[in-house]
Amino acid sequence: MADYYDLLGVDRSATADEIKKAYRRRARELHPDANPDDPAAEERFKELATAYQVLSDDQQRARYDRFGEAGVAGAGGGAGAEDLFGSGLGDIFDAFFGGGSGFGGGGRRGPTGPPRGQDMEVVIDLDFDQAVFGAEVPVTLKLPQRCDDCSGTGAGEGTKPVTCVDCNGTGQVRRVRQSVLGQMVTTAPCGRCGGIGEVIATPCQTCRGDGRVTLDKTYQVDVPAGVDTGATLRLTQRGAAGPRGGSAGDLYVHIRVAPHARYERDGIDLVTRVPVSIAQAALGTRLDLPTLDGDEELSIPAGTQPGHEFVLRQRGVPRLQGRGRGDLRVVVDVIVPTNLTDAETELLQRFAEGRSEEVGSSGGGLFSRIRSAFS
Protein backbone atom coordinates (compact mmCIF):
# COMPACT_ATOMS: atom_id res chain seq x y z
CA MET A 1 0.00 0.00 0.00
CA ALA A 2 1.15 3.56 -0.68
CA ASP A 3 2.18 5.90 2.13
CA TYR A 4 -0.85 6.77 4.23
CA TYR A 5 -0.07 10.49 4.20
CA ASP A 6 0.27 10.43 0.42
CA LEU A 7 -3.05 8.62 0.11
CA LEU A 8 -4.76 11.39 2.03
CA GLY A 9 -2.70 14.13 0.40
CA VAL A 10 -1.46 15.71 3.65
CA ASP A 11 1.89 16.45 5.26
CA ARG A 12 3.22 14.36 8.12
CA SER A 13 2.65 17.35 10.38
CA ALA A 14 -1.05 17.61 9.50
CA THR A 15 -3.50 18.08 12.34
CA ALA A 16 -6.38 15.74 13.09
CA ASP A 17 -8.80 18.26 11.61
CA GLU A 18 -6.74 18.57 8.42
CA ILE A 19 -6.62 14.78 8.10
CA LYS A 20 -10.37 14.55 8.50
CA LYS A 21 -11.02 17.24 5.88
CA ALA A 22 -8.52 15.62 3.50
CA TYR A 23 -10.20 12.27 3.91
CA ARG A 24 -13.60 13.71 3.05
CA ARG A 25 -12.20 15.41 -0.02
CA ARG A 26 -10.39 12.27 -1.22
CA ALA A 27 -13.45 10.12 -0.46
CA ARG A 28 -15.45 12.19 -2.91
CA GLU A 29 -12.81 11.60 -5.59
CA LEU A 30 -12.19 7.89 -5.00
CA HIS A 31 -15.65 6.61 -4.11
CA PRO A 32 -16.67 3.75 -6.47
CA ASP A 33 -19.93 5.51 -7.35
CA ALA A 34 -17.90 8.44 -8.65
CA ASN A 35 -15.76 6.08 -10.74
CA PRO A 36 -18.21 3.53 -12.19
CA ASP A 37 -15.89 2.57 -15.06
CA ASP A 38 -12.85 1.94 -12.87
CA PRO A 39 -12.76 -1.61 -11.45
CA ALA A 40 -9.97 -0.63 -9.04
CA ALA A 41 -11.96 2.21 -7.46
CA GLU A 42 -13.36 0.13 -4.61
CA GLU A 43 -9.93 -1.16 -3.62
CA ARG A 44 -8.44 2.36 -3.58
CA PHE A 45 -11.36 3.58 -1.49
CA LYS A 46 -10.74 0.81 1.04
CA GLU A 47 -7.06 1.73 1.19
CA LEU A 48 -8.03 5.33 1.82
CA ALA A 49 -10.35 4.24 4.64
CA THR A 50 -7.56 2.20 6.24
CA ALA A 51 -5.17 5.14 6.03
CA TYR A 52 -7.71 7.41 7.70
CA GLN A 53 -8.38 4.89 10.47
CA VAL A 54 -4.71 4.76 11.33
CA LEU A 55 -3.88 8.46 11.07
CA SER A 56 -7.01 9.60 12.92
CA ASP A 57 -5.95 7.61 15.98
CA ASP A 58 -3.06 9.19 17.90
CA GLN A 59 -1.54 5.92 19.12
CA GLN A 60 -1.78 4.15 15.77
CA ARG A 61 -0.43 7.23 14.02
CA ALA A 62 2.58 7.31 16.34
CA ARG A 63 3.34 3.64 15.65
CA TYR A 64 2.97 4.23 11.91
CA ASP A 65 5.30 7.22 12.02
CA ARG A 66 7.92 5.14 13.82
CA PHE A 67 7.62 1.71 12.21
CA GLY A 68 5.62 2.29 9.05
CA GLU A 69 2.88 -0.07 7.91
CA ALA A 70 4.36 -2.95 9.90
CA GLY A 71 3.69 -1.06 13.12
CA VAL A 72 -0.07 -1.03 12.49
CA ALA A 73 -0.41 -4.39 10.75
CA GLY A 74 -3.32 -5.37 12.96
CA ALA A 75 -5.16 -2.08 12.61
CA GLY A 76 -6.55 -2.27 9.11
CA GLY A 77 -5.67 -5.88 8.53
CA GLY A 78 -6.93 -5.62 4.99
CA ALA A 79 -10.43 -4.98 6.30
CA GLY A 80 -12.95 -3.35 4.05
CA ALA A 81 -14.62 -0.08 4.83
CA GLU A 82 -17.63 -1.96 6.15
CA ASP A 83 -15.45 -3.49 8.87
CA LEU A 84 -13.82 -0.16 9.72
CA PHE A 85 -16.97 1.85 10.15
CA GLY A 86 -19.66 -0.71 10.86
CA SER A 87 -21.61 0.29 7.76
CA GLY A 88 -21.52 -0.01 3.99
CA LEU A 89 -19.56 2.33 1.75
CA GLY A 90 -22.87 3.74 0.60
CA ASP A 91 -23.63 4.80 4.18
CA ILE A 92 -20.32 6.67 4.41
CA PHE A 93 -21.00 8.38 1.10
CA ASP A 94 -24.52 9.21 2.25
CA ALA A 95 -23.33 10.70 5.54
CA PHE A 96 -20.73 12.91 3.83
CA PHE A 97 -22.43 13.90 0.62
CA GLY A 98 -26.18 13.79 1.19
CA GLY A 99 -27.14 10.42 -0.32
CA GLY A 100 -27.90 9.31 -3.83
CA SER A 101 -25.39 6.46 -3.70
CA GLY A 102 -26.42 2.97 -4.67
CA PHE A 103 -23.13 1.49 -3.45
CA GLY A 104 -23.47 -1.16 -0.78
CA GLY A 105 -27.23 -0.70 -0.64
CA GLY A 106 -26.89 2.18 1.85
CA GLY A 107 -27.78 5.14 -0.37
CA ARG A 108 -30.63 7.38 0.75
CA ARG A 109 -33.85 6.95 -1.16
CA GLY A 110 -37.19 8.65 -1.18
CA PRO A 111 -40.51 7.07 -0.25
CA THR A 112 -40.79 3.56 -1.58
CA GLY A 113 -44.60 3.61 -1.89
CA PRO A 114 -46.76 0.53 -2.39
CA PRO A 115 -44.76 -2.45 -3.69
CA ARG A 116 -45.19 -3.78 -7.19
CA GLY A 117 -47.27 -6.90 -7.65
CA GLN A 118 -45.79 -10.30 -8.43
CA ASP A 119 -45.06 -11.52 -11.92
CA MET A 120 -47.23 -14.48 -12.89
CA GLU A 121 -46.74 -17.40 -15.29
CA VAL A 122 -49.16 -19.53 -17.28
CA VAL A 123 -48.81 -22.21 -19.99
CA ILE A 124 -51.13 -22.26 -23.01
CA ASP A 125 -51.57 -25.10 -25.49
CA LEU A 126 -51.86 -24.22 -29.18
CA ASP A 127 -52.89 -26.22 -32.20
CA PHE A 128 -50.20 -26.52 -34.85
CA ASP A 129 -52.07 -24.20 -37.21
CA GLN A 130 -52.53 -21.57 -34.47
CA ALA A 131 -48.79 -21.49 -33.84
CA VAL A 132 -48.01 -21.16 -37.56
CA PHE A 133 -50.54 -18.48 -38.45
CA GLY A 134 -51.11 -16.83 -35.06
CA ALA A 135 -54.31 -16.68 -33.04
CA GLU A 136 -56.15 -14.91 -30.25
CA VAL A 137 -56.34 -17.34 -27.33
CA PRO A 138 -58.24 -16.79 -24.06
CA VAL A 139 -56.26 -17.42 -20.86
CA THR A 140 -57.93 -17.68 -17.47
CA LEU A 141 -56.05 -17.73 -14.15
CA LYS A 142 -56.51 -16.68 -10.55
CA LEU A 143 -54.91 -13.33 -9.83
CA PRO A 144 -54.74 -10.87 -6.95
CA GLN A 145 -56.73 -7.93 -8.35
CA ARG A 146 -57.54 -4.46 -7.11
CA CYS A 147 -60.33 -4.45 -4.57
CA ASP A 148 -63.23 -2.45 -6.03
CA ASP A 149 -64.80 -1.78 -2.65
CA CYS A 150 -61.85 0.34 -1.49
CA SER A 151 -60.39 1.16 -4.93
CA GLY A 152 -57.20 -0.61 -3.91
CA THR A 153 -56.40 1.64 -0.93
CA GLY A 154 -57.14 -1.00 1.71
CA ALA A 155 -59.10 1.51 3.78
CA GLY A 156 -62.65 0.83 4.96
CA GLU A 157 -65.70 2.64 3.64
CA GLY A 158 -65.68 6.33 4.50
CA THR A 159 -62.03 6.28 5.59
CA LYS A 160 -58.68 6.67 3.92
CA PRO A 161 -55.05 5.79 4.69
CA VAL A 162 -53.27 8.17 7.05
CA THR A 163 -49.66 9.30 7.01
CA CYS A 164 -47.36 7.07 9.04
CA VAL A 165 -46.22 8.92 12.16
CA ASP A 166 -42.94 7.00 12.39
CA CYS A 167 -41.59 8.03 8.99
CA ASN A 168 -43.79 11.07 8.27
CA GLY A 169 -44.90 9.52 5.00
CA THR A 170 -41.43 8.96 3.57
CA GLY A 171 -41.58 5.18 3.96
CA GLN A 172 -38.11 5.21 5.53
CA VAL A 173 -36.57 5.97 8.87
CA ARG A 174 -33.14 7.48 9.46
CA ARG A 175 -30.82 6.16 12.13
CA VAL A 176 -27.87 8.08 13.53
CA ARG A 177 -24.87 6.38 15.14
CA GLN A 178 -21.41 7.44 16.19
CA SER A 179 -18.26 6.36 14.37
CA VAL A 180 -14.66 7.45 14.06
CA LEU A 181 -15.88 10.02 11.56
CA GLY A 182 -18.54 11.40 13.85
CA GLN A 183 -22.23 10.87 13.28
CA MET A 184 -23.18 8.34 10.61
CA VAL A 185 -26.71 8.40 9.16
CA THR A 186 -28.35 5.40 7.54
CA THR A 187 -31.86 4.80 6.22
CA ALA A 188 -34.08 1.72 6.27
CA PRO A 189 -37.69 0.89 5.35
CA CYS A 190 -40.14 1.96 8.02
CA GLY A 191 -41.25 -0.99 10.12
CA ARG A 192 -44.61 0.50 10.97
CA CYS A 193 -45.91 1.08 7.43
CA GLY A 194 -43.68 -1.40 5.59
CA GLY A 195 -42.12 1.34 3.49
CA ILE A 196 -45.43 2.55 2.02
CA GLY A 197 -45.61 5.78 4.03
CA GLU A 198 -49.24 5.29 5.05
CA VAL A 199 -51.08 3.12 7.54
CA ILE A 200 -54.64 1.81 7.54
CA ALA A 201 -56.61 2.73 10.64
CA THR A 202 -59.83 1.02 9.49
CA PRO A 203 -59.17 -1.83 7.06
CA CYS A 204 -61.55 -2.62 4.21
CA GLN A 205 -63.72 -5.59 5.21
CA THR A 206 -63.52 -7.12 1.73
CA CYS A 207 -59.73 -7.19 1.30
CA ARG A 208 -58.79 -6.79 4.99
CA GLY A 209 -56.59 -3.81 4.28
CA ASP A 210 -54.53 -5.41 1.50
CA GLY A 211 -56.24 -3.52 -1.32
CA ARG A 212 -56.49 -6.75 -3.35
CA VAL A 213 -58.78 -9.73 -3.76
CA THR A 214 -58.01 -12.96 -5.62
CA LEU A 215 -60.40 -13.68 -8.49
CA ASP A 216 -60.47 -15.45 -11.85
CA LYS A 217 -59.24 -13.22 -14.65
CA THR A 218 -59.44 -13.89 -18.39
CA TYR A 219 -57.14 -12.26 -20.91
CA GLN A 220 -57.23 -12.55 -24.69
CA VAL A 221 -53.64 -13.36 -25.65
CA ASP A 222 -52.64 -12.24 -29.12
CA VAL A 223 -50.30 -15.02 -30.23
CA PRO A 224 -48.08 -13.88 -33.15
CA ALA A 225 -47.61 -16.08 -36.20
CA GLY A 226 -44.55 -18.30 -36.12
CA VAL A 227 -44.28 -19.12 -32.42
CA ASP A 228 -43.15 -22.56 -31.32
CA THR A 229 -42.94 -24.62 -28.16
CA GLY A 230 -40.73 -22.89 -25.61
CA ALA A 231 -41.57 -19.35 -26.70
CA THR A 232 -42.68 -16.94 -23.97
CA LEU A 233 -44.91 -13.90 -24.38
CA ARG A 234 -44.76 -11.06 -21.86
CA LEU A 235 -47.96 -9.20 -21.06
CA THR A 236 -46.93 -6.02 -19.26
CA GLN A 237 -48.88 -5.26 -16.06
CA ARG A 238 -51.15 -8.25 -16.51
CA GLY A 239 -49.78 -10.03 -13.45
CA ALA A 240 -50.78 -9.71 -9.81
CA ALA A 241 -51.92 -6.30 -8.62
CA GLY A 242 -49.67 -4.70 -6.04
CA PRO A 243 -50.94 -4.35 -2.47
CA ARG A 244 -52.43 -1.03 -1.39
CA GLY A 245 -52.63 0.33 -4.93
CA GLY A 246 -49.19 -0.80 -6.09
CA SER A 247 -48.63 -1.36 -9.81
CA ALA A 248 -49.31 -4.80 -11.26
CA GLY A 249 -46.58 -7.25 -12.18
CA ASP A 250 -46.21 -8.85 -15.61
CA LEU A 251 -47.78 -12.02 -16.97
CA TYR A 252 -45.47 -14.47 -18.76
CA VAL A 253 -47.28 -16.81 -21.16
CA HIS A 254 -45.32 -19.93 -22.06
CA ILE A 255 -46.22 -21.60 -25.36
CA ARG A 256 -46.72 -25.32 -25.92
CA VAL A 257 -47.64 -26.48 -29.45
CA ALA A 258 -49.41 -29.75 -30.23
CA PRO A 259 -47.86 -31.94 -32.95
CA HIS A 260 -49.43 -32.16 -36.40
CA ALA A 261 -50.52 -35.42 -37.99
CA ARG A 262 -48.74 -34.64 -41.27
CA TYR A 263 -46.23 -31.83 -40.76
CA GLU A 264 -43.13 -31.28 -38.67
CA ARG A 265 -41.24 -28.04 -38.13
CA ASP A 266 -37.59 -27.56 -38.95
CA GLY A 267 -37.01 -23.98 -37.88
CA ILE A 268 -39.30 -21.98 -40.15
CA ASP A 269 -39.57 -24.79 -42.71
CA LEU A 270 -42.34 -27.37 -42.75
CA VAL A 271 -41.51 -30.97 -43.63
CA THR A 272 -43.95 -33.64 -44.81
CA ARG A 273 -43.58 -37.08 -46.39
CA VAL A 274 -45.64 -38.23 -49.38
CA PRO A 275 -46.08 -41.96 -50.12
CA VAL A 276 -46.01 -43.05 -53.80
CA SER A 277 -46.06 -46.49 -55.33
CA ILE A 278 -43.23 -48.06 -57.29
CA ALA A 279 -45.16 -47.51 -60.53
CA GLN A 280 -45.85 -43.85 -59.69
CA ALA A 281 -42.23 -43.21 -58.86
CA ALA A 282 -41.06 -44.98 -62.01
CA LEU A 283 -43.59 -43.57 -64.46
CA GLY A 284 -44.40 -40.26 -62.81
CA THR A 285 -47.70 -38.91 -61.53
CA ARG A 286 -49.56 -35.87 -60.21
CA LEU A 287 -50.85 -35.73 -56.63
CA ASP A 288 -53.09 -33.41 -54.66
CA LEU A 289 -50.95 -32.27 -51.73
CA PRO A 290 -52.78 -30.92 -48.66
CA THR A 291 -50.91 -27.90 -47.27
CA LEU A 292 -51.72 -25.51 -44.45
CA ASP A 293 -52.73 -23.00 -47.12
CA GLY A 294 -54.98 -25.44 -49.01
CA ASP A 295 -54.50 -28.24 -51.55
CA GLU A 296 -51.81 -27.88 -54.19
CA GLU A 297 -50.91 -30.12 -57.15
CA LEU A 298 -47.54 -31.81 -56.85
CA SER A 299 -45.90 -33.20 -60.00
CA ILE A 300 -43.81 -36.35 -59.46
CA PRO A 301 -41.50 -36.80 -62.47
CA ALA A 302 -40.77 -40.25 -63.89
CA GLY A 303 -37.84 -41.92 -62.19
CA THR A 304 -38.23 -40.12 -58.85
CA GLN A 305 -36.08 -41.84 -56.24
CA PRO A 306 -36.99 -42.62 -52.62
CA GLY A 307 -36.09 -39.74 -50.33
CA HIS A 308 -36.16 -37.12 -53.08
CA GLU A 309 -37.20 -33.74 -51.71
CA PHE A 310 -39.43 -31.24 -53.46
CA VAL A 311 -39.46 -27.67 -52.16
CA LEU A 312 -42.50 -25.41 -52.27
CA ARG A 313 -41.27 -21.88 -51.62
CA GLN A 314 -43.00 -19.62 -49.09
CA ARG A 315 -45.33 -22.36 -47.85
CA GLY A 316 -43.69 -22.75 -44.45
CA VAL A 317 -43.85 -20.86 -41.15
CA PRO A 318 -43.89 -17.04 -41.06
CA ARG A 319 -40.76 -15.45 -39.64
CA LEU A 320 -41.52 -14.46 -36.06
CA GLN A 321 -39.49 -11.26 -36.25
CA GLY A 322 -39.31 -10.35 -39.89
CA ARG A 323 -40.93 -10.77 -43.26
CA GLY A 324 -41.53 -13.79 -45.42
CA ARG A 325 -42.04 -17.45 -44.67
CA GLY A 326 -40.04 -20.62 -44.70
CA ASP A 327 -40.48 -23.39 -47.28
CA LEU A 328 -42.53 -26.56 -47.43
CA ARG A 329 -40.25 -29.55 -48.04
CA VAL A 330 -41.94 -32.66 -49.43
CA VAL A 331 -40.01 -35.92 -49.05
CA VAL A 332 -40.99 -38.85 -51.30
CA ASP A 333 -41.50 -42.26 -49.71
CA VAL A 334 -41.64 -45.07 -52.30
CA ILE A 335 -43.88 -47.77 -50.90
CA VAL A 336 -43.04 -51.39 -51.70
CA PRO A 337 -46.27 -53.41 -52.21
CA THR A 338 -47.02 -56.44 -50.08
CA ASN A 339 -49.54 -59.31 -50.40
CA LEU A 340 -49.22 -59.43 -54.20
CA THR A 341 -51.70 -61.39 -56.25
CA ASP A 342 -50.42 -64.10 -58.59
CA ALA A 343 -50.94 -61.84 -61.58
CA GLU A 344 -49.03 -58.99 -59.94
CA THR A 345 -46.24 -61.36 -59.00
CA GLU A 346 -45.95 -62.62 -62.54
CA LEU A 347 -45.85 -59.09 -63.94
CA LEU A 348 -43.06 -58.10 -61.60
CA GLN A 349 -41.14 -61.26 -62.39
CA ARG A 350 -41.37 -60.51 -66.11
CA PHE A 351 -40.23 -56.98 -65.42
CA ALA A 352 -37.25 -58.26 -63.48
CA GLU A 353 -36.43 -60.82 -66.17
CA GLY A 354 -36.47 -58.13 -68.82
CA ARG A 355 -33.89 -56.18 -66.82
CA SER A 356 -31.85 -59.31 -66.02
CA GLU A 357 -32.49 -58.88 -62.31
CA GLU A 358 -32.41 -61.76 -59.87
CA VAL A 359 -35.61 -61.81 -57.78
CA GLY A 360 -37.32 -64.22 -55.42
CA SER A 361 -36.31 -65.46 -51.99
CA SER A 362 -34.42 -68.46 -53.44
CA GLY A 363 -32.10 -66.26 -55.45
CA GLY A 364 -34.06 -66.39 -58.73
CA GLY A 365 -37.57 -66.07 -60.09
CA LEU A 366 -39.69 -68.74 -61.76
CA PHE A 367 -38.70 -67.71 -65.26
CA SER A 368 -35.05 -67.45 -64.26
CA ARG A 369 -35.13 -71.02 -62.96
CA ILE A 370 -36.83 -72.30 -66.14
CA ARG A 371 -34.33 -70.48 -68.29
CA SER A 372 -31.49 -71.96 -66.27
CA ALA A 373 -32.86 -75.47 -66.74
CA PHE A 374 -32.73 -75.24 -70.56
CA SER A 375 -29.43 -73.41 -70.81
QUIURNOR-V308102 format. One record per backbone hydrogen bond with DSSP energy under -1.0 kcal/mol. CO is the residue of the C=O (numbers start at 1). NH is the residue of the N-H. E is the energy in kcal/mol with one decimal. If there is no record, write none. Layout:
# QUIURNOR-V308102
CO,NH,E ; CO,NH,E
This chain:
# QUIURNOR-V308102
3,7,-2.4 ; 4,8,-1.8 ; 5,9,-1.5 ; 5,10,-2.1 ; 11,14,-1.5 ; 15,19,-2.4 ; 16,20,-2.2 ; 17,21,-2.4 ; 18,22,-2.5 ; 19,23,-2.3 ; 20,24,-2.0 ; 21,25,-2.1 ; 22,26,-2.8 ; 23,27,-2.6 ; 24,28,-1.6 ; 25,29,-1.2 ; 26,30,-2.7 ; 27,31,-1.6 ; 31,34,-1.4 ; 35,38,-1.8 ; 38,41,-1.7 ; 40,44,-2.1 ; 41,45,-2.2 ; 42,46,-2.1 ; 43,47,-2.2 ; 44,48,-2.3 ; 45,49,-2.1 ; 46,50,-2.2 ; 47,51,-2.4 ; 48,52,-2.3 ; 49,53,-2.2 ; 50,54,-2.0 ; 51,55,-2.5 ; 52,56,-2.0 ; 54,57,-1.1 ; 57,61,-2.8 ; 58,62,-2.1 ; 59,63,-2.0 ; 60,64,-2.3 ; 61,65,-2.7 ; 62,66,-1.5 ; 63,67,-3.3 ; 64,68,-2.1 ; 68,71,-1.3 ; 69,72,-1.2 ; 70,73,-1.1 ; 72,75,-1.9 ; 76,79,-2.8 ; 80,84,-1.7 ; 81,85,-2.0 ; 82,86,-1.4 ; 88,92,-1.5 ; 89,93,-2.5 ; 90,94,-2.4 ; 91,95,-2.5 ; 92,96,-2.2 ; 93,97,-2.9 ; 94,98,-1.7 ; 102,105,-1.2 ; 103,106,-1.4 ; 118,240,-1.9 ; 120,252,-3.1 ; 122,254,-3.1 ; 124,256,-1.9 ; 126,258,-2.9 ; 127,131,-2.0 ; 128,132,-1.9 ; 129,133,-2.8 ; 130,134,-1.9 ; 131,226,-2.2 ; 135,223,-3.0 ; 137,221,-3.2 ; 139,219,-2.9 ; 141,217,-2.6 ; 143,215,-2.2 ; 144,241,-3.1 ; 145,213,-2.8 ; 147,152,-1.4 ; 150,153,-1.7 ; 154,204,-2.5 ; 156,159,-2.1 ; 162,199,-2.8 ; 164,168,-1.1 ; 167,170,-1.7 ; 171,190,-2.4 ; 173,188,-1.9 ; 175,186,-2.6 ; 177,184,-4.0 ; 179,182,-1.6 ; 182,179,-2.2 ; 184,177,-2.6 ; 186,175,-3.1 ; 188,173,-2.9 ; 190,194,-1.1 ; 193,196,-1.1 ; 195,113,-1.1 ; 197,164,-2.2 ; 199,162,-2.5 ; 202,156,-4.0 ; 204,208,-1.7 ; 207,210,-1.5 ; 210,244,-2.9 ; 211,147,-2.1 ; 213,145,-3.7 ; 215,143,-2.8 ; 217,141,-2.2 ; 219,139,-2.9 ; 221,137,-2.7 ; 221,223,-1.1 ; 223,135,-1.7 ; 224,227,-1.1 ; 228,231,-2.2 ; 231,255,-3.0 ; 233,253,-3.4 ; 235,238,-1.4 ; 235,251,-2.5 ; 240,249,-2.3 ; 243,246,-1.2 ; 246,242,-1.5 ; 247,117,-3.1 ; 249,239,-2.8 ; 250,120,-2.7 ; 251,235,-3.4 ; 252,122,-2.1 ; 253,233,-3.0 ; 254,124,-2.6 ; 255,230,-2.4 ; 256,126,-2.7 ; 264,271,-2.6 ; 266,269,-1.8 ; 268,317,-2.7 ; 269,266,-2.8 ; 270,329,-3.4 ; 271,264,-1.9 ; 272,331,-2.9 ; 274,333,-3.0 ; 276,335,-3.2 ; 277,281,-2.5 ; 278,282,-2.4 ; 279,283,-3.0 ; 280,284,-2.1 ; 281,303,-1.5 ; 281,304,-1.6 ; 285,300,-3.3 ; 287,298,-3.4 ; 289,296,-2.5 ; 291,294,-1.5 ; 296,289,-4.1 ; 298,287,-2.8 ; 300,285,-2.3 ; 301,304,-1.2 ; 305,308,-2.0 ; 308,332,-2.6 ; 310,330,-3.6 ; 312,328,-2.8 ; 317,326,-1.8 ; 324,319,-2.4 ; 326,316,-2.6 ; 327,270,-2.7 ; 328,312,-3.2 ; 329,272,-2.4 ; 330,310,-3.1 ; 331,274,-3.0 ; 332,307,-3.3 ; 333,276,-2.8 ; 341,345,-2.5 ; 342,346,-2.4 ; 343,347,-2.2 ; 344,348,-2.2 ; 345,349,-2.3 ; 346,350,-2.4 ; 347,351,-2.2 ; 348,352,-2.5 ; 349,353,-2.5 ; 350,354,-2.6 ; 351,355,-1.0 ; 352,357,-3.1 ; 353,356,-1.7 ; 360,363,-1.5 ; 365,369,-2.3 ; 366,370,-2.1 ; 367,371,-2.6 ; 368,372,-2.1 ; 369,373,-1.6 ; 370,374,-1.2
